[in-house]
Amino acid sequence: MVKGSGHTSIKATMSRTLRAMRPWMIGATSVLLLFTLPATAQTPAIPRVTMGVDTVENPQDLAITLQVLLLLTILTLAPSILVMMTSFIRLVVAFHFLRQALGTQNLPPNQVLVGLVLFLTIFIMSPVITDIYDNAWLPYSRQEITLEQGWERAQDPLRDFMLAHTREKDLQVFVQIADLQQPATPDDLPMRVIIPGFIISELRVGFQIGFLIYMPMLIIDMVVASVLMSMGMMMLPPMMISLPFKLLLFVLVDGWYLVVQSLVESFR
């Protein structure tokens, strides 16, 4: 009786094992059949990606290709253009000094500061962007002007903006370094002279704004350090005590409003 029941249980176990292995056996058989099919059998189409250089049939195709290359080049240099040829430099330097003067370490975070600077840059540069769009891009998109004419028209508003915020002294040093003749008017200056002159002028103004921001915060630090020293609490870090007072002063005078307003109006 026990022997018969054991034999029955073994047969049941083998049956369950075969049923479990059936999908694997079917899959393996399908793979073997797939590889043993004749070469003339129809196989699934697999896309092929190719790259090459071909001859153009007319000059218009070559012009379109060059325009695409020029567009890709401009997109590659777009971050540098945004940072170095706009109000971005002065704003980001000023906000960096503001955070250092407050002593808040990484608050606000870099992402917040850069985002604020980016939107302020778009706001300040909106007249220049609108001028470039109306006088350069729209006529070119309508094929009313050539690419060279559109490029020259796009440079004019940006050139005027940079010249308006660049010291003559900064322009003069790059004219001398480049060994150029003294231009009759600022409009005769090439962009390779205007751009570095504009950059160092913006850095100078940004550091001046940072100095003005630092002064009231430095006074608070000195007062707090003097009070702590007079009380004999030399082991207590003055920065820890002065930070709440600096934040309180900054909030009471509406510091963000004053700083942003001053920075935006400095470009008017």
C-alpha positions as CSV (number, residue, x, y, z in Angstrom):
1,M,0.0,0.0,0.0
2,V,2.8,2.4,0.9
3,K,4.8,1.3,-2.2
4,G,1.9,1.9,-4.6
5,S,1.3,5.4,-3.2
6,G,5.0,6.2,-3.5
7,H,5.0,5.1,-7.1
8,T,2.0,7.3,-7.8
9,S,3.5,10.3,-6.2
10,I,6.7,9.9,-8.3
11,K,4.6,9.8,-11.5
12,A,2.7,12.9,-10.5
13,T,5.9,14.7,-9.8
14,M,7.4,13.8,-13.2
15,S,4.2,14.9,-14.9
16,R,4.3,18.3,-13.2
17,T,7.9,18.7,-14.1
18,L,7.2,17.9,-17.8
19,R,4.4,20.4,-17.8
20,A,6.6,23.1,-16.3
21,M,9.4,22.4,-18.9
22,R,7.0,22.4,-21.9
23,P,7.3,26.3,-22.6
24,W,11.1,26.1,-22.4
25,M,11.2,23.2,-24.8
26,I,8.9,25.0,-27.3
27,G,11.0,28.1,-27.1
28,A,14.2,26.2,-27.7
29,T,12.7,24.3,-30.7
30,S,11.6,27.6,-32.2
31,V,15.1,29.1,-31.9
32,L,16.6,26.0,-33.6
33,L,14.1,26.2,-36.4
34,L,14.8,29.9,-36.9
35,F,18.5,29.2,-37.4
36,T,18.0,26.1,-39.6
37,L,15.7,27.9,-42.1
38,P,17.1,28.1,-45.6
39,A,18.8,31.3,-46.7
40,T,16.0,32.0,-49.2
41,A,13.4,32.2,-46.5
42,Q,11.9,35.7,-45.8
43,T,13.5,37.3,-42.7
44,P,12.2,40.4,-40.9
45,A,13.5,43.7,-42.3
46,I,16.0,45.5,-40.1
47,P,16.6,49.2,-40.8
48,R,20.2,50.2,-41.7
49,V,21.6,53.6,-40.8
50,T,24.2,55.0,-43.2
51,M,26.2,58.3,-43.3
52,G,28.0,59.7,-46.3
53,V,28.9,62.7,-48.4
54,D,27.2,63.1,-51.7
55,T,27.4,65.7,-54.4
56,V,24.8,68.5,-54.6
57,E,22.7,68.9,-57.7
58,N,22.2,72.7,-57.5
59,P,23.6,75.6,-55.5
60,Q,20.5,75.9,-53.4
61,D,21.2,72.5,-51.7
62,L,24.7,73.7,-50.8
63,A,23.3,76.9,-49.3
64,I,20.9,74.9,-47.2
65,T,23.7,72.7,-45.9
66,L,25.8,75.7,-45.0
67,Q,22.9,77.3,-43.2
68,V,22.4,74.1,-41.1
69,L,26.1,74.1,-40.2
70,L,25.9,77.8,-39.3
71,L,22.8,77.2,-37.1
72,L,24.5,74.3,-35.3
73,T,27.6,76.5,-34.7
74,I,25.4,79.2,-33.2
75,L,23.6,76.8,-31.0
76,T,27.0,75.5,-29.7
77,L,28.2,79.0,-28.9
78,A,24.8,80.1,-27.5
79,P,25.8,79.7,-23.8
80,S,28.9,81.8,-24.3
81,I,27.0,84.4,-26.2
82,L,24.4,84.5,-23.5
83,V,27.0,84.8,-20.7
84,M,29.6,87.1,-22.2
85,M,27.6,89.5,-24.5
86,T,24.6,90.3,-22.3
87,S,23.9,91.6,-18.8
88,F,24.5,88.2,-17.3
89,I,28.0,88.9,-16.1
90,R,27.1,91.9,-13.9
91,L,24.1,90.2,-12.4
92,V,25.7,86.9,-11.5
93,V,28.8,88.6,-10.0
94,A,26.6,90.9,-7.9
95,F,24.4,88.1,-6.6
96,H,27.4,86.0,-5.7
97,F,28.8,88.9,-3.6
98,L,25.4,89.3,-2.0
99,R,25.3,85.7,-0.9
100,Q,28.9,85.8,0.4
101,A,28.2,89.1,2.3
102,L,25.1,87.5,4.0
103,G,27.2,84.5,5.0
104,T,24.4,82.0,4.1
105,Q,26.9,79.6,2.4
106,N,24.8,77.9,-0.3
107,L,21.5,79.7,0.2
108,P,20.0,80.6,-2.1
109,P,21.2,77.6,-4.1
110,N,23.2,78.1,-7.3
111,Q,20.2,76.9,-9.4
112,V,18.0,79.5,-7.9
113,L,20.5,82.3,-8.4
114,V,21.3,81.3,-12.0
115,G,17.6,81.0,-12.8
116,L,16.9,84.5,-11.4
117,V,19.9,86.0,-13.3
118,L,18.7,84.2,-16.5
119,F,15.2,85.7,-16.3
120,L,16.5,89.1,-15.4
121,T,18.9,88.9,-18.4
122,I,16.0,88.1,-20.7
123,F,14.0,91.0,-19.2
124,I,16.9,93.5,-19.6
125,M,17.8,92.3,-23.1
126,S,14.3,92.1,-24.4
127,P,14.5,95.4,-26.4
128,V,17.7,94.1,-28.1
129,I,16.2,90.7,-28.8
130,T,13.1,92.3,-30.2
131,D,15.2,94.6,-32.4
132,I,17.2,91.6,-33.8
133,Y,14.0,89.6,-34.4
134,D,12.2,92.4,-36.2
135,N,15.1,93.8,-38.3
136,A,17.2,90.7,-38.9
137,W,15.3,87.4,-38.5
138,L,11.9,88.3,-40.0
139,P,13.3,89.8,-43.2
140,Y,15.7,86.9,-43.6
141,S,12.9,84.3,-43.0
142,R,10.9,86.1,-45.7
143,Q,13.9,86.0,-48.0
144,E,13.9,89.8,-48.3
145,I,17.6,90.0,-47.3
146,T,20.6,87.7,-47.6
147,L,22.3,85.8,-44.8
148,E,25.2,88.3,-44.7
149,Q,22.8,91.2,-44.4
150,G,20.8,89.5,-41.7
151,W,24.0,88.8,-39.8
152,E,25.1,92.5,-40.0
153,R,21.7,93.7,-38.9
154,A,21.7,91.3,-35.9
155,Q,25.1,92.6,-34.8
156,D,24.0,96.3,-34.7
157,P,21.6,96.2,-31.7
158,L,24.0,94.0,-29.7
159,R,26.9,96.2,-30.6
160,D,25.0,99.3,-29.5
161,F,24.1,97.7,-26.2
162,M,27.7,96.6,-25.4
163,L,29.2,100.0,-26.4
164,A,26.7,101.8,-24.2
165,H,28.1,99.9,-21.2
166,T,31.8,99.7,-22.0
167,R,34.3,102.3,-20.9
168,E,36.4,103.9,-23.6
169,K,39.5,103.0,-21.5
170,D,38.7,99.3,-21.8
171,L,38.2,99.6,-25.5
172,Q,41.4,101.5,-26.0
173,V,43.5,98.8,-24.4
174,F,42.3,96.1,-26.8
175,V,42.7,98.5,-29.8
176,Q,46.4,98.9,-28.7
177,I,46.9,95.1,-28.1
178,A,45.4,94.3,-31.5
179,D,47.6,97.0,-33.1
180,L,44.6,98.7,-34.9
181,Q,44.4,102.2,-36.2
182,Q,42.5,104.6,-34.0
183,P,38.9,104.4,-35.2
184,A,37.0,107.6,-36.1
185,T,33.8,106.5,-34.3
186,P,33.0,103.6,-32.0
187,D,30.9,102.0,-34.8
188,D,34.2,101.3,-36.6
189,L,35.4,99.0,-33.9
190,P,35.3,95.3,-34.7
191,M,33.5,92.9,-32.5
192,R,36.7,91.2,-31.4
193,V,37.6,94.4,-29.6
194,I,34.1,95.3,-28.3
195,I,33.4,91.9,-26.7
196,P,36.5,91.7,-24.4
197,G,36.2,95.4,-23.5
198,F,32.5,94.8,-22.6
199,I,33.4,91.8,-20.4
200,I,36.0,93.6,-18.3
201,S,33.8,96.6,-17.9
202,E,31.0,94.4,-16.6
203,L,33.3,92.7,-14.2
204,R,34.5,96.1,-12.9
205,V,30.9,97.2,-12.3
206,G,30.0,93.9,-10.7
207,F,32.8,94.2,-8.2
208,Q,31.9,97.8,-7.4
209,I,28.3,96.7,-6.7
210,G,29.7,93.8,-4.6
211,F,31.8,96.3,-2.5
212,L,28.7,98.4,-1.8
213,I,26.7,95.3,-0.8
214,Y,29.5,94.1,1.5
215,M,30.0,97.3,3.5
216,P,26.8,97.3,5.7
217,M,27.3,93.5,6.3
218,L,30.9,94.1,7.3
219,I,29.9,96.7,9.8
220,I,27.5,94.3,11.4
221,D,30.2,91.7,11.6
222,M,32.7,94.2,13.2
223,V,30.1,95.4,15.8
224,V,29.2,91.8,16.8
225,A,32.8,90.8,17.0
226,S,33.6,93.8,19.2
227,V,30.7,93.1,21.5
228,L,31.6,89.5,21.9
229,M,35.3,90.3,22.6
230,S,34.3,92.9,25.3
231,M,32.1,90.3,27.0
232,G,34.9,87.8,27.0
233,M,33.1,85.4,24.7
234,M,36.0,84.9,22.4
235,M,35.3,81.2,21.8
236,L,31.9,82.0,20.2
237,P,32.1,82.4,16.4
238,P,31.0,86.0,15.5
239,M,29.6,84.8,12.2
240,M,27.0,82.7,14.1
241,I,25.7,85.7,16.0
242,S,25.9,88.2,13.2
243,L,24.0,86.1,10.7
244,P,20.6,86.6,12.2
245,F,21.2,90.4,12.4
246,K,22.3,90.6,8.8
247,L,19.2,88.6,7.7
248,L,17.0,90.8,9.8
249,L,18.5,94.0,8.3
250,F,18.2,92.6,4.8
251,V,14.6,91.7,5.3
252,L,13.7,95.0,7.0
253,V,15.1,97.1,4.1
254,D,13.5,94.8,1.5
255,G,17.0,93.8,0.2
256,W,15.9,91.7,-2.8
257,Y,13.8,94.5,-4.1
258,L,16.5,97.1,-3.7
259,V,19.3,94.9,-5.2
260,V,17.2,93.8,-8.2
261,Q,15.9,97.3,-8.9
262,S,19.4,98.8,-8.7
263,L,20.8,96.2,-11.0
264,V,18.1,96.5,-13.6
265,E,18.2,100.3,-13.6
266,S,21.9,100.3,-14.0
267,F,21.3,99.1,-17.6
268,R,18.9,101.9,-18.4
